[in-house]
């Protein structure tokens, strides 16, 4: 089983707007792909950047190729739009993990 984890580093004054976007846009796209199950969203307790909050969104997939295809296609467009709208005030990185 593969876990797709994307961590977003969000300027504190944008956190509510980001959470709304994540709940209304990112997670529904994730689930709508038919590739993922059991999405979770969690606040990262370690502060990476002063004045920012990190939020990790994870979902499980039994098809790592399809997960990568969604990430490189649909998710890339969503994150590109997010970056354009907030001009570098929301950063992100993605990690693929394998359940042991």
ABEGO torsion letter per residue (X at the ends): XBBBBBBBBBBAAAAAAAAAAAAAAAAAAAAAAGABBGBBBBBBABBABBGBBBBBBBBBBABAAAAAAAAABAAAAAAAAAAAAAGGABBBBBBBBBBX
